């Protein structure tokens, strides 16, 4: 499965599960969500993925 499609599927599942707590976009605008999001769909700081990977070494 394409990684981007899998990520989108996971985000949609999280949006449904979280209900009103999901702050990302919904409906026809769902594809406009950020790639890296926090647990509630808000934009993650762009340095966070780098720092996570840096600490995994």
C-alpha positions in Angstrom: 0.0 0.0 0.0 1.2 3.5 -0.8 2.5 5.2 2.4 0.6 8.4 1.7 -2.7 6.5 1.2 -2.0 4.6 4.4 -1.4 7.8 6.3 -4.6 9.4 5.0 -6.5 6.3 6.0 -5.1 6.5 9.5 -5.9 10.2 9.8 -9.5 9.5 8.7 -9.8 6.8 11.3 -8.5 9.1 14.0 -10.9 11.9 12.9 -13.9 9.5 13.2 -12.7 8.1 16.5 -12.0 11.5 18.1 -15.2 13.1 16.9 -15.5 16.7 18.2 -11.9 16.6 19.5 -10.6 16.4 15.9 -9.5 19.9 15.0 -8.3 19.1 11.5 -10.3 19.6 8.3 -13.3 17.3 7.6 -15.5 16.3 4.7 -14.5 17.4 1.2 -11.6 19.4 2.6 -10.1 16.5 4.4 -7.2 16.1 1.9 -6.1 19.6 2.8 -4.9 18.4 6.3 -1.2 18.6 7.0 0.9 15.5 6.5 2.4 15.7 10.0 -0.3 16.3 12.5 -0.7 16.1 16.3 -3.1 13.6 17.8 -6.1 15.9 17.3 -5.4 16.9 13.6 -3.7 20.2 14.3 -0.4 21.0 12.5 2.7 19.5 14.1 5.7 21.7 14.5 7.8 21.1 11.4 10.9 20.3 13.5 9.2 17.5 15.5 9.6 14.7 13.0 13.3 15.6 12.6 13.8 15.7 16.4 12.0 12.4 16.8 14.3 10.7 14.2 17.4 12.4 15.7 16.6 11.0 19.2 16.1 7.5 17.8 19.9 7.1 17.0 
